[in-house]
Amino acid sequence: MFEQNHLSRRLYRSSRVKTAISYSSSKHPFPQFCESVLEKERCLERDFNPKIETYQTQPFTILVNGIRYTPDAITREVDGTDYVEEVKPLVELEKPKVIKRLREIERGLREKGIRFRILTDELTSNRTYIANLWLLKRHQSYPHNLEWLSEAKKEFGTASTIGQVTRWLCQKGVNVGALYHAIGLQEVSCDLKAILKPQTEVLFA
């Protein structure tokens, strides 16, 4: 589904009905276009989801059971499985017309051998989690490196705290953002769904 000859991409212009929000993805070479903040935050979550290899938003338009349908995204997981994804707030799924349309789309895609799933705002409703992902995103493109990591593992073993590691990095003359760069690469882990504090535990992979 990611083959170039399969895609007929729609690039939206700003209007009162649809607004294109650009997002620079780390898992696709081109900017992604979203129609809502929720879709953009789902792109952010995909960027840091280790199960996802690549994805593309607004990838193509397909006729499904008489419905002209443009998926919000297609996602390829690391095992090679592709999913067509629809992003909807939970409140939208309480509307019978919306549910009926999505069921028709799911049935039609299944008949074509295409996997379909709905992503909601349940995960993104944790604003602390989203804020932490944006923190990782800010340090993703900064020219950090991981040369300090092996020495840090010798110093701290398998676990430490954000405060201890950042103080150690400062002593070594390393930008403390390197820690968040390592967290974004899953070389270091912590609880991203809670507020990050100096006493927050970090684990070295």
N, C-alpha and C positions, 0 to 999 in steps of 0.2 A: 504493500500500500504506500510505501515511501518512494517508490520508483518515480523518477521525474516525469515520465510520460503518462503517469496516472493522475497528475495534479493539474487542476485548473483553478488557480488561486484567485480569490476575490480580495481586492484591496479597497477598503471602504474609505470614502471621503467623509469629513465631519458634517453632520446634519443634525436636525432636531430629533430624528428618529434613531439613527445609529451613529455612534462616535467610535472611531478607531483609536485605541490606546496602544502605543508601541511599547514593546518589551524586548530587551536585549538578553537573549537566552545563552546559557553556557553549553547547552546541549543541541544547538542548531546553529549553523553558520549565518543565518539571516535573521533580521528582526522579526519578532512575532507580533501579530495584531489581535487585540482583544476588544470586545464590545462592552466590557464592564470591569470594575475594580475586582470583582470576584474572579473573573477569568484571569486577570493579571496575577492575582495572588495565587491562583492555582498553578500558573506558570512558575512562579517563584518556588512553590512547594515541589514541583517536578524537578527543578534544577538541583535540589538537595535530597531528592529521593533516590537512594542507591539502587532501587529496583528498576529505575527507568533509564534506558539507554539514550533515547532521543524522542522528540515530539515535534509536532507542527500544528499551529493554530489555523483555523479557517482554511483547511487544506484543499477542499474540492466541494463541488455540489453534485449530488446524486439524486436520482428519482427513486423514491421508495414508496411502493403502494400508492402511487399517484401523488405523493407528497414531495415537493422539491426541497431537499434537505441539505444544509451545509453544517457539518459537525463543528463544534467549538474547537475540537482538536483530534488528532490521532496520536497515539502514544505507542512506542515500542519498548517493551520491557527487556531486560538483559537476557532473558531466555529466548528472545526472538518473537514473542507473542505480541501481536498488534491489537489495539483497542480503539474503536471510535468512541469519543467521549462527548457527552453533553453536560454542560455546567449550569446548574440551576440552584437558586436559593431554596431552602426547604419549604418556605411559604408558598412557592410556586407549585410545588408538588401536591398541595392541598386542593388545587383546582382541577375539577373533573376533565375539562377540555384539554388541559396540559397533559394529564396522565393518559388520556385516550390517544392523543397524538404521539406521545413517546412510546406507548405500547405498539402502535402501528409501525413506527420507525424501527423499534427493536425487532419485531416480527419480520419485517421486510429485510432488514440487514442480516438476520439469522438465516433467512432463506438463501441469501447470497454468500453465506459462509463468513460473515463479518461479525466479530465480537463487539458488543455494545455495552457501555456502562455509563451511569449517571454520577457525576461528582457534585456534592452539595457544599453549603457553607458551614457544615458542622465542624470541620477541621479548622477553617480560617476564622471561626468565631472566637478562637483563643487569640486575642490580639497580642499577648505577650509572645506567643510562638511566632506570629507573623513578624513582629518587631525584631525578634532574634534572627529570623531568616534574612531580613533586610540588612542587619548588621553583618552577617556572613557574606551577603552579596556585595556590600561595600568593599570588603577586603578580598573579594574573589579575583578582581582584575588588578589589584595593586601588586607591584612587582616584589612580592614576598618570596621567600624560598623556605625549604624544609631542612636546611643544613644543620640547624640547631637541634632538630628533633631527637637524633640519636643520643646526643649529649644530655638532653633533658631527661630521657628515659633512664640513663645511668644515674642522674642526679635524684630523680623522684621515684623511680621504679614504675609501677603500673598505675599509680594514682597520685593526684595532688589536688590543689585548688587553683582557681583562676588567680587569686591574689598572689599565691606563692610563685606561680609560673610567670606572671607578668613582672613581678619584682626581679626574678632571676633573669628574665629577658632584658630588662633595663640594665642590669649589671653587666650583661654580655654585649650591650650596645645594639641589641636587636629590637626593631619596632614591635611593640606589644600586639599590633594588628596581626603579626605572624601567627599568634595563637588562634585567632578567629579564622585565619586562612587555613590552618591545619584542621580546625573543627569542620569547616566547610568541605574539606577533602576527605572527611571521615578518618583522618589519621589520629585525631583526638576526639573524644566524645564527651557530651555532657547533656543534662536535661534541658532541652531547648524549649520546653513547654512551661518552664518556670522562669522567673526573673533572674537574670545572670548577676551574681554578686561576687565580691572577692572570696567569700567562703564556699561558692559553688564548686562541687567536686568535678574534676576532669579525669578522664581515663585515657591512658595511652594505648593505642592499638598494638 
